[in-house]
Amino acid sequence: MTLQDFKSSLTQNHPSPSWSVQLQALWYDGKDQWKQAHDLVDQLDDLASAHVHAYLHRVEEDLWNARYWYNRAKQPEFKGSLEDEWETLVVLFLPKAH
């Protein structure tokens, strides 16, 4: 799957259940459903979920909370645009071809 395939899937009603929870959260965010996206990763404490969680708090302009989650994810604070970060994260979590 490519980034463009993922973006095209935003016309669907639901994300693929075969995707990781992180990718599903990014899908909901891509549809401007922030709460649904946040609810998926809010109670998870793995590094990947913390990374998406950081991005989501950046979206809502809660930078203190975003920095907390970047730290939990062991990731630097993203300095580019929200769109660039979203795309970077999507590519990171896309299923890899075997």
RAPE-V355675 format. One line per field, one symbol per residue. ss: DSSP state (@ for helix, = for strand, . for the rest). phi: phi as a letter, one per 30 degrees, with the letter a starting at -180 (. if undefined). A space follows every 50 residues. Layout:
ss->???
phi->???
This chain:
ss->..@@@@@@@...........@@@@@@@@@@...@@@@@@@@.....@@@@ @@@@@@@@@...@@@@@@@@@@@........@@@@@@@@@@@@.....
phi->.cedededdddddbddddddddddddddddciceddddedceccbddddd ddeeedddedicdddedededddhbdddcddddddedddeddcdeddc
